[in-house]
Structure formats: structure tokens, C-alpha cells
Amino acid sequence: MTIELRFFASVREQLGVAEERAEVPAEVRTVGELRQWLRQRGGAWAETLAEGRALRMAVDHAVARPDTAISDGCEVAFFPPVTGG
């Protein structure tokens, strides 16, 4: 499955990449599994996407939970929590 990845704000800065197209293994079916798979890259990927770290995710521009399904051609975005005031 091929998906589009987007990284915003501090996530983009820490990873050093704003976007990429990724070929994801068939066993990766949810946003949580994708996050875990990306952490296996090690280094900044493991640190930035670490379990328990405050991070928001979206699939095709809709806020997603770790159990949100991903599919071929979808766009998955990772970004820090946003606060306003």
C-alpha cells in the first residue's frame, strides 16, 4: 500500500522532512500501527513518534485516533497538539 505522509511544525523540524510517499507493509492497517512502523526507522523517528509523546494525527484531513484505518492512497499527517488563546 502506498500512502502520502505529511509532517507539520515541530514534527517536521525534528524529522527533517515535510512529506514523503511511503510503501507500507500490508500488516500496517491503522494510524497507530503506522506510527509504530515509522518508529522502527530509529533515531529522530523513534524519538519524535515515541509512544506516549503528545502527537496528533489525521487521515485525509480528519483527526484520527490510533485505531483509525488507513488505506492505499490516503494521506496521513502528524503534528503537535495545537493550543489557542
Buried (B, 14 or more C-beta within 10 A) or exposed (E): BEBBBBBBEEBBBBBEBEEEEBEBEEEBBBBBBBBBBBBEEEEBBEEBBEEEEEBBBBBBEEEBEEEBEBEEEBBBBBBBEEEEE
